[in-house]
Amino acid sequence: MDRYLNWLREQLSAERGVRSAE
């Protein structure tokens, strides 16, 4: 499940300009 959440966060972060991409 973590992989899915990580992927989802990456998609959302990418859409926001990688705002919370560490």
N, C-alpha and C positions, 0 to 999 in steps of 0.2 A: 504493500500500500504506500510505503514511503516513496517508492520510485514514481508512482502516479502523482503524489502530492508535489514532489520535486519538479516533475515535468510540468505540472499545472502552474506552479509558481514561476517557472522559467518562462512559460508562455505569457503569463500576465506581466511579468517584469519586462519582457521584451517589448510588449505593447506599450508599456509606460516609459520606454527609453532605458530599460535596465536600471530602474531606480533602486530596487532592493536586490541587486544581484551580487550581494556581498562586496 
